[in-house]
Amino acid sequence: YHWTSPLQDTIAPLLEWYQIGLEIGDTDSACYCLKSRSYHIFFVGRALDSIQKELEATIRVMTQLKQDMTKLQIINLLTTVKKLRGIDAEAGDKILDSMLATAASNRDSFLSAAVNSMKLEVFVFYQEWKEAVDLVRKAGNVRQFLTASFLSVRYTFLEALAYVKAAQSASGWKKRQMKKCAHKTIHLIHGWAKRGNVNVVHHLFILEAEHAVLDGKNKKAKESFNAAITISSRNGFLHDRALAHELASAHFRAQGDDYWGSYHIECSRACYQEWGCIGKVEIK
């Protein structure tokens, strides 16, 4: 269970429960477990090319089992993976926008929340901070529709990061507003960590680092970036290690420290390449 166990440890049981569900004829529960497993292998940072192959196979399974709504959730994830790999980006945007329109017409708040969550993933990894914070503010309280899923945890981290980055580039009243929104969201993550959620510890260090950047606390920022990189590496979150290195590079370069700026961008590039996020391999 992802609230108290490493996310990696949920992947094998979810596959087992999927198989058990099929054996006893509970197709709906079986496919729910398979869908959850699909999202978890993405969130632990497995190689994107292997995830794409698995998702394409999963879609075929969902089609055979006539699980149309669950299949939409897999299409949402597959589209995101392909966008991160630099495959059919424009077509991917159209697919996600079409899914949002379908969710709105059907009043399917869960599908809408899931699509917005994955759109936010892409905005954050491509450092499109304005688009990220605009999505967060427009989407509203996504967590209420993603209750108990790790998708809600991940969205909360990305939401907080979008608010902190917005505060960094704002001034006056807007800066205070963005900072207040960030504090509120970070508080939720702190609560989860205190209750034993090991999957959010590196998230907190990334947020602490960026918050220190916002407050001009350079030593704190360096310590927190280093902790985020160490913990994400130790726990296998390759994609978040790439992100932490990239954010650290931007901070050091802004301070005029070209040595550490270059070091972190090279590390980030290597992590993105290993993950298979082709669009990020060319970052400078």
N, C-alpha and C positions, 0 to 999 in steps of 0.2 A: 504494500500500500504506500503510495508515494508521499503521504503526509509524514510518515515516520521511517520509511526505508529508502535506501538509495534507489533512484529511478531505474538504474540498470537492473536491479533485482526484481522488478515487476515484469520484465519482458518475457521471460520463460514461463512464469505462471499464467500470464494472459493467453499465451499460445496453448497451454495445457487446458485452460478453461474453455477456450474456443473449441478444442477437440472434444472435450466432454459434452459441451452444449450440442454439438452435432450428433454425438452418439445417443443422447437422450431425447433428441428431437426438438430441443429448444433453440431454434435457428436464430431468433431475435437476440437472445442473450449471447449466443456464440459469436454472432457478427459484431455485437457491441464490444466484446472482448478483443476481437481481431482489429476493430477500428481503434480501440484504445492502444493496443500494442503498436499499431502503425504510427500513431502520434508519438508514442514514447521513444521509438527508435529514432525518430527525427530529433526529439528534444534532448536525447543523450549525445547527439552529435555524430552519429554514424555517417559513413561516407555517402554522399548524396547519390552517386551513381547506383550503389547497391540498394538504397532506399527506393529509388525510382523503379528499378526492376521489380522489387517486392510489391510496391504499390500497384503497378500495372497488373501483376498477377492477382492481387487482392480485388481489384476492380472486376476482373473476370469472374472471380468467386462470387462477389456480391451480385453480379448480373445473373449467374446461374441460380442463386438462391433467392432471386427476386427481392433483394434488400435495397430498394431504390433510394430511400432516404439516407441510409448508412453509406451507400455508394457515393452520394453527393459529398459526404464528409471526406471520403478518400480522394475524390477528385479535387477537392479544395486543397488538400495536402500535396497531392501530386503536382498540381499547378504551381504551388509555391516552390516545391523542390526544383521544378524545371526553370522557373524564373531565377532562382539562385544559381542555377547551373548555366544561365545565359541562353536557355533554349526557349524559343517561341514566346518572348517576353510580351509582345503586343497581343498575341493570341491569348496569353495567360490573363492579361488585364481584362480582356473582353469576357473571358469565362467567369472570372471572379465578379465582375460587374453584373453579369447576367444572373449569377447565383444570388447576389444581393437583391436584385429586382424580384427574383422568384421568391426569396425569403420574405420580402416586404409584401408581395401580393398574397402569399399564403399565411402571413402573420407568424412566420416561423422564426421566433427570436433566437433560438439556439443556433440555427444555421447562419443567421446574420452575424451573431456574436463570433462564431467559429471563423467565418470568412474574414471579418474585420481583424481578428486576432492574427491570422496568417498574413494579411496585407501589412499589418504592423511589423511583423517579422522582417519582411522585405524592406520596408522603409528604414528600419533601424540598421540592418546590415549594410544597406547602401548609403547610410548616413544622410537620409532625406528627412531632416529633423522637422522642418516646417510641415511637410506632409504627415509626418508621424503625429505631431501634436494636434493638427487639424482633425485627423482621424479619431484620436482619443476623445477630443471634445465633442465631436459629432456623434460618435458611437454611444456615448453615455455609459451607464453602469453595466458593462459587459459581464462582470463577474456573477451577477444574479442569474444569468442564463447558462453559466458554465460551472455551476455549483459542483464541488467535489472533484472535478477533473483537473489534471495537471495543466491543461490549457488555461485555466483561470489563474493559476500561479504564474505561468509564463507571461500571460498578458499583463499581470500586475507589475512584474519587473520591467517589461518594455514600456508600460505606461509611465512608471516612475522615471525611467531614464529619459523618455521624451519630454517630460515636464522639466527635469533638471537641465537638459540641453536647451530648452526654450528659455529658461530663466537666465542661462549664461549669455544668451544673445539679446536679452531684453533689458529694459531699464525702467526705473520709476514704478508706477502702479502695476504694470504688467509683470515686471520682474517679481514683485512681491506676491502677486497672484499665482504665478507659475511655481514659485518656491513653496507657497502654502499647499498647492495641489500635490507637489512632490512629497512634502513632509507627510501628508495624510496617507499617501500610497505606500511610502517607505515604512510607515508605522505598521501597516498590515504585514509586511514581509518580516519585520522585526518580531512580530508576534508569532508568526509561523516558525521562525528560527528558534525562538525561546521554547516552543513546544516540541522541538526535536526534528524539524524538517531539515534534513542535511542537504537537500537539493537546492536550497536558496542561499546557502552561505556565500558562495562565490558571487551570486547576484548582489548581495548586500555590500560586499567589498567593492564591486564595480560602482555601485551607487554612492558609497561613501567616498570613493576616489573622485567621482565627478562632482559631488557636493563640495568636497574640499577645493576643487578647482574653482567652483562658483564663489567660494568664500576667500579665495586667494591663499589657502593654506597648502603651500607647495610640498612641504615635507610630509604632511598627512596624505596628500594625493599620491605621492611616490610610494609610501608604505602600503596604502590600500590597493593601488594598482598591482604592486608586487604580490600582495596576498591573494588578490583575485586570480592572477595568473597561476600562482602556485596551486591553489585549491582546485581551480577548474582543470588544471593538468592532472593533478592527483586523482580526481574523481572522474576523469574521462570526458569532460565536456569540451571537446575540441573546438567547436564553433564559438563557444563563449571565451575560450582562451584567445582565439583569433581576434574577437571583438575587443577584449581587454587590452591586448597588445596594440591594436589600432588606436583605441582611445588614449592609451598612454603615450603613444607616439605623437598624437596631436597636441597633447599637453606639453610634452618636453620641447617640441618644436616652437610652440607659442612662447616658451620661456627662453628661446634662443639656444637650447641645448641640442645641437645637431647630432652629437654622438648618440645619446640615448634615444633621440627621435628616430634616427636611422636604424638603430638596433631593434627597436620595437616594431618598426614597420616591416623590417625583414622577417622578424619572427611571425608577425601577423600574416604576411604573404605566404610563408611556409605552411602555416596552419590552414589558411583558406585553401591552398592548393591541395593539401592532404584531405580536407573535407570535401573538396570538389566544387567549391564556389568559384567558378571560373571568372566571373565578372569582377571578383575582388583580387585576383592574382596580379592584375596590372596596376594596383594602387601604388601611388608614389609617396 
